[in-house]
Amino acid sequence: MANMQIVPAYRNNVVEAQYVEMMVPLYSYGCEKKVKKALSSLKGIYSVNVDYSQQKVTVWGICNKYDVLATIRSKRKEARFWNPEDNAALEVSSVLSPPPPPPPPTLPHRHFRSSIALTKVRSLSLKAWKKVFTRSYSF
């Protein structure tokens, strides 16, 4: 299901390629490579043009622009469409959807055994403790 894409650019039952322009914060040229690599996994994309000075990514191909934005947002969370009307439509749809559930609480690692670790420390003999402290103060 994830590989299927909806193509909205139809004209007389002929599928046409479209341009998707996005504003993506790029902090280095490594970010540019990361964006290009992420978009290379999408099917139907012919070219990706990244303009580092304008912080703009232009994608040309037969693709759904929302899938392209979701792929970019997996690498850069602040990415948005270049056109403000597209961003407004995206915000309206996100307001209507319910918020995601909170993540489950994190528990200690399943192999974590604090009582055993403390027991091992307490089980040292007096002779072993003297060796530890005499070695730690001899610089």
Secondary structure, DSSP 8 states (H G I E B T S, - for coil): -TT------EETTEE--EEEEEE----SHHHHHHHHHHHTTSTTEEEEEEETTTTEEEEEES--HHHHHHHHHTT-TT-EESSHHHHHHHHHHHHHS------------TT--HHHHHHHHHT--HHHHHHHHHHHT--
